[in-house]
Amino acid sequence: MSSVNTDTNSGTRTAANWIFAILSAPAALAVVVYSYLQVLSTAGCSGGTCTEFGPDETVFGLIEYGTPAVAVVAVGLSFVTARHRYGFVVPMIAWAVIVAAAVVLFTTF
């Protein structure tokens, strides 16, 4: 009969969970900074020449305020879920939302 050391696997999962959860905050910050830079780059446009740049105001607001909120929620929920078997799902969902926001910004600006 083989014995599997679940403490090591659990420790690795917990560490990976926290790494991804904590790194979601700088990723969200990067998305917000990128969005501000893209908006500032259109400041020199005149006469409505840049009206087609970027997502509409609702989507931009969701990206601007939603990505940091998602990162904070991921870190907060990781306090509860980090040691669970599928606790890594929380930071992975956060990363999926942050990457989706970045893709929207990359494709619309």
C-alpha positions in Angstrom: 0.0 0.0 0.0 1.4 3.4 -0.9 1.1 6.3 1.3 0.9 9.8 -0.2 2.1 12.7 1.7 -0.9 15.1 1.5 0.7 17.7 3.7 3.3 18.5 1.0 0.6 18.5 -1.8 -1.6 20.7 0.4 1.3 23.1 1.2 2.1 23.4 -2.5 -1.5 24.1 -3.4 -1.8 26.6 -0.6 1.4 28.4 -1.7 0.3 28.4 -5.3 -3.1 29.8 -4.3 -1.6 32.6 -2.3 1.0 33.4 -5.0 -1.7 33.7 -7.7 -4.1 35.6 -5.4 -1.5 38.2 -4.3 -0.1 38.6 -7.9 -3.6 39.4 -9.1 -3.3 42.8 -7.3 -0.3 44.0 -9.4 -1.9 42.6 -12.5 -5.1 44.6 -11.8 -3.0 47.7 -11.2 -1.2 47.2 -14.5 -4.6 47.0 -16.3 -5.8 50.2 -14.6 -2.5 52.0 -15.4 -2.7 50.8 -19.0 -6.3 52.1 -19.3 -5.3 55.5 -18.0 -2.4 55.7 -20.4 -4.6 54.8 -23.3 -7.1 57.5 -22.3 -4.4 60.1 -21.9 -3.0 59.2 -25.3 -6.3 60.3 -26.9 -6.1 63.7 -25.1 -4.5 65.3 -28.2 -7.4 64.3 -30.5 -9.5 67.1 -31.8 -12.7 67.3 -33.7 -14.0 63.9 -32.8 -11.1 62.1 -34.6 -10.6 59.7 -31.6 -14.3 58.9 -30.8 -13.9 55.3 -31.8 -11.1 54.5 -29.5 -11.6 52.4 -26.4 -14.7 50.6 -25.0 -17.9 52.5 -24.2 -18.2 54.3 -20.8 -19.9 51.4 -19.1 -17.4 48.8 -20.0 -14.5 51.2 -19.3 -16.0 51.9 -15.8 -16.3 48.2 -15.1 -12.7 47.6 -16.2 -11.4 50.6 -14.3 -13.1 49.9 -11.0 -13.9 46.2 -11.4 -10.4 44.8 -11.9 -9.0 46.1 -8.5 -12.2 44.9 -6.8 -11.8 41.5 -8.3 -8.2 41.3 -7.0 -9.2 42.4 -3.5 -12.0 39.9 -3.4 -9.7 37.1 -4.6 -7.2 37.9 -1.8 -10.1 38.1 0.7 -11.7 34.8 -0.4 -8.3 33.1 -0.4 -8.2 33.5 3.4 -11.2 31.1 3.4 -10.4 28.9 0.4 -6.6 28.7 0.2 -6.3 25.4 2.1 -9.2 23.7 0.3 -8.6 21.3 -2.5 -10.1 23.5 -5.1 -9.2 26.7 -3.5 -7.0 27.7 -6.4 -10.2 28.3 -8.5 -10.7 31.7 -6.7 -7.4 33.3 -7.9 -7.8 31.6 -11.3 -11.2 33.2 -11.8 -9.7 36.6 -10.8 -6.9 36.1 -13.3 -9.4 35.2 -16.0 -11.4 38.4 -15.3 -8.2 40.5 -15.3 -6.9 39.0 -18.5 -10.3 39.5 -20.2 -10.3 43.2 -19.1 -6.8 43.5 -20.6 -7.8 41.9 -23.8 -10.8 44.3 -24.1 -8.4 47.2 -23.7 -5.8 45.9 -26.1 -8.4 45.3 -28.8 -10.4 48.5 -28.5 -7.6 51.1 -28.1 
